Amino acid sequence: MSHARFAFAAHPDAIADLRQLPDEIRDLALLELQNLVHGSDDCLPLKGRLAGFHKVYVDPTVSYRMVIQFRAAPPTSDHKREIYLVAAGSRQDYAVYHSAHLRTGLQQDTETISATEARVQAARSRSSLAADRSTNTPATPPEAALPTAAAPPKGRPAMTTERTPLPRTELADLLTDAAQSVSAILTAEYPTTANRSYLHPVLGALSAGPRVACELNDRLEAFVAEEPRPTTPAGLFTLASYAAALGWLTESLAELTTSVDQICTRAGIPTVPQDPDVATPGSAEPDGEFGFAFSALELAAIRTAAEAAGLPPGDYVEVLSESLLTASRITDACMEISSGLLEDAAYVRGAATDRVWIGDDPDSLPTLVRSLLARMDAAE
């Protein structure tokens, strides 16, 4: 076994999290932690309130997650960096993320306050008004120099910072990142055994699609939960575009799953495969067996693949054709979703002002929303 690249540490409550996981999930979580310690990069960065931390998918259905942090190891460690387990648990109701935020929130709030104080002091030191006042008022210690005019009433928590809405560039980047994630579904590879070669066109999308949809959903939830909430026209436009893309992708993946299930059912229909050499006269001919002509080289390849799959050549061609048709449908959907997101990102980024106009005209709606509305009209 390779040497560990990272040290390991855990929040005390994270150890309790692991103990409370179902046995099979706990085993998978420990295996993921072991892989991470030995250099695996199978984790994704979090944004928003948990920026600086990473999430790790534990089980194949991504129902359980871990939140970790890559940080400097203590001086006594043999490693320079360590993996720090913050929380582990179910994604349901975002429980694992809430736990992680509670266990790291105090540290983040303290850092935010410290950064705010530093900015206040820097602004005061540069301000000519502050310099004029310093000649007329006695010096005060840094703690007393913080603004107090907006002190909240007793019993009400003070606001430590005033957060401004996300700029157009960040909103556009959110859509661009989503577009790239969706397009990556089409290039995903998945190892296919010879006896399931007819599924090769769809297995990449089938394996990558649900993970991408889950990641996009997490980003959307973080975007909506971030303070301040997206209430500006640009923010709402971005939210509508992103939500439309996620909904479209989820529906397309559901159709993909249904189609693949039908292909698998169809492939299992001939319980006793026909011997291609004992076929009716004429069925061994390319035009009779497959309904259209193949070259001799293609016919030989089909027979070889069909034999490995345990299917008659005609049945193999049929399920392979269905698989290719299914792959073309998910390809078209992903390309349309990706291009729509990029088009909306360009609009948000290139708008003259931060106030993207959203009017009564349907043309002012995000690209994917307009496409969905057009599909609904065509279906009626």
N, C-alpha and C positions, 0 to 999 in steps of 0.2 A: 504494500500500500504506500502511496506517496506521502511525503511529509506534509503536515498541516501548514498552510500559508498564513493562517490567522489564529489568534487566540480566541477564546470564547468566554463570554460572560452573559449573565441574564439578570433581569429585574426579578426580585424575589417573588412577586406575584406572577411573573411569566412562568416560573417553575410550577406554581400551582395550576396555571392554565394547562400546562402539558399533562399534569396528572389527571385533570378532569376531562381530557379528550377521550373519545372512544378508543379502544385498544388499537384497532387497525389504523386509525388516523394518527394516533400518537407514534406508532412505528414509522409511518410515512414522514411525520414531522421531524423525528430524530434523524431519519435518513437524509432529509433535505438539509438539516443543520450540519450533518457530517460532511455532505457534499460542499456546502458553502465554506466551511472551515478549510477544506482542501482545495479551494480555489474556484468552485463553480460560480458562474455569474447568472444563475437562473433566478433572478429577482428583478423587480421593476421599481423605479423611483416613485415615491408618493409626492403629491403636490398639496398646496393649501396649507392647512394647519400642521400637517405632518411632513412638510418639505424637509428634506435632509434624511428622511427615513426611507426604507424600502419594504415592499410587500413580497411575500413568498407564497405561491400557491402550493397547498399541501397535497390535495387529492385530485384525481383526474376530473372530477366535476367542479373543481375550484370552489367547493362549498366551505372549505376551511382555509384560513390564511394565517400567516405569521407576519409580524411587523418587526423588522430588525434595523440596526444602525451600524454602519461601518465607522469606527472611531479609533482614536489612538489608544494603544494598550498601555497599561500602567508601567512604570519604570522597571518593576521587578519581573515583567513578563519576558519571555524569550522571543516574542514577536513585537514588531512595531505597531501593528494594527490588530484590532479584535472585532469580532462580530458580537454585537450586543442584542440579545433577544428582549424585546420590549413587551410583546403580547402574543398570544396564540389563541385561536378560537374560531367560532363560526362567523361567517360573513352575514348571516341573517340579522336583519335590523342593524347591520354595521357594528355589531357588538365588539369585534376585535379592534376596530378603529377607534371606537369610543374609549375602550380600555387603554389603548396606546396613547390617546390624547390626554386622558386623565393622568397617566403616569409620566408624561413629558410636558404637560401644559404649564406647570409652575416654572420649569426651567425656561421655556420659550417666552412666557410672559415677562420673566425677570430680564431676559436678554432684550426684549422689546423695550421695556422701560429704560434700561441702561442706554440703549441706542437713542431713544428719544431725548433723554437728559443730555447726552453728548451733543445732539443736534441743536438743542435749545441753547446750550452754553456756547457752541460755536457761532450761532447766529447772533447772540448777544455780544460776543467779542468783536464781531465785524460791524455791528450796527452803530452808526454815528449817533443815533438817538440815545442808545445805551451809554455811549461815551459822554454825551452831554449830561445825562442824568448822574453819571458817576461823580461829576464834580460837585453836585448839589446834595447827594445822599451818601451816607456812610456805606462802606463795603459790607456785603453780606456774604455769609458762607454759601457754598454751592447748593446746599439743601434748601435754603431760603430763597434762592434765586429762581426756583421753579414757579411757573405761573400759578396763581391761586385765585384769580378772579372768577374762574369757572368751577370752583369747588362744589361738589354735589352735596345735597342735603344728607343729613345723617341717615344711615341705614341703606343708602343707595350707592352701589359700587361706582368708582370713578372710571372714566374713560381714559385709557392710557394713551391712545393714539387716535388720530382721525385718518381713516383710510379712504383713499380716492378710488373711483371706479377704474377698472382695468383699461389701459390705453388701447387704441384700435389695433396697434401692432400685436399686442398679446392676444387679443380676441381673434385676430386673423391667424396667429400661430396656432391657436387651439384648433381651428378648423383645418389648417394645413396638416397638423400632426395627425388628426383623425383621418384625413384623406390618405395619408401615407400608410397608416395602419390598415385601412381597408384594402388598399391596392396590394399590400404585402400578402394578403390572403391568397392572391392568385399565383404567387411564386413559391408558396409553401410546399415543401416536399414531405412525403410520408413513405416509408419503406413498404413495398407491396410484395407479398409472396407470390410465387408462380401460380398457385391454385386460386388466387384472387386477382389476377392481373386485369380482369375486366373492370375492376374498381379503381384502377390507378388514376384515371382522369379526375376522380372526385375526392380521393382520400386526403389530398393536401388541403383542400378547402374545408373538408369535413373536420379535420383535426385542428386547423388554425382558426377557423371562423368563430367558434364559440369562445375561444380565449380572447380574440380581438373584441368581440361584442362585450365581453365582461370587462375588459380594460376600458373601453369607451364608456361603458355605464359608470364605472368608478370615477372617471374623469368628469363626466357630466354631473354626478352627485357632488363632487368636490367643487365644481364651478358654481353650482346652485347654492351650496352651503357656505361658500366663501363670503366674507364680509368686505365691502358691502355687496348685497345681492345684485345680480344683473338687472337693474331697472332702467338703465339708460336705453335710448333707441338702439344704439350699436350693440349693447349687451343683449337686449331682447331679440334682435335680429340674429345674432350669433347663437343664442339659445334655441331659437326656432329651427335654424338650419341644422344644428347639432342633433337636436331631438328627432327631427325628421330623418336624418341619416341613420341614427341608431334604430329607430323603428323600422325603417326600410330594410336595414341589414338583418335585424332579428327575424323579420318575416321571411326574407330570402333564405336565411339559414334553416328556418323551420321547413320550408319547401324543399330545400336540399336534403334534409334528414329524411323527410317522407319519401322522396324519390329514391334515395339510396336504399331505404328499407324495402321499397317495392322491387328494386333491382335484385336485392339479396333474396327476396321471396321468389322472384322469377327464376333466379339461378338454381334454386333448390327444388324446382318443380320436377325435373326428370330424376326421380329417385333411382332408376336403373338406366344409366346413360346408354343411348343407342350406340352400337358399333358402327362407325361410319362406313366400314367396308360391307356391312349387311344392310344397306339402304335400298330403297326402291330404285328401279332403273330410272335414270334421269336426275335423281336427287344428288348424285355424286358429281354431276356437272355443275360448274360454277353458277350458271344462270338458274338452274333448278334448285340448288341447295340453298343459295343465299338470296335469290331474287335479283341479283345484279352481278356483273362480271368482276372477277379478280384476276390478276396476273398469276402465273404459276408460282412465282416467288411469294406473293402475298398469300396465296392459298396454302402453301406449305407452312408459312408462319402461323396462319390461323389454325391449321390443324394441330400444330405443335402446342400452341397456347391453349387450345380447347382441350387437348388431351391432358395437359397439366392441371387444368381447372376441373376435369372430370365432367365435361359437358360435350354434347354433340357439337360439331362445328357451326351448324345453323343456329343453335341456341346461344352459343358463345358470341356469335356476331350480333345476335339480337340484344343481349344484355350489354355488350360493349357499346353498341349504338345508343342504347338508352343512357349509359353512363356518359358518353360524349355529349349527348343532348343536354343532360343535367349539368355537366360542367360548363357548357356554353351559356346556360341560363344564369348560373351563379357568377360567371365571368361578366356577362352583360350587366347584371345588377351591381356588382362591385365597381365596375368601370363607371357606371352612371352615378353611383353614390360618390365615388372619389372625385369625379370631374365636377359634380355639383358643389361639393364642399370647397374645392379649389376656386371655383367661380365666385362663391360667396365670400371666401377669404380675400380674394382680390378686390371685391367690392368694398368690404369693410376696411381693408388697408388703404385703398385708393380714394375713399370718400373725402370730400373737401374739408369736412369738419368732423368732430367726434359725434355730432348729432346726425347719424344715419337716418334718413327720412323713411318712415313707414307710413304710407298713406292708405286710402281706400282702394287704389288701383292694384289689381292683382300682380302687376309687374313689379310692384315694390316688395313683394314677398320673396323669401329665399328661394333659390333655384329648385331645391328638392321639394319644398312645399308646393310650388307651382306644378312640378311634375306629378306629385301625388294627387293634387286636385284634378289635373288633366286626366289621370288614369281613372279617377272616380267618375268623372263626367262621361268618359268613354264606356265605362261599365254599365251605366244606367240605360 
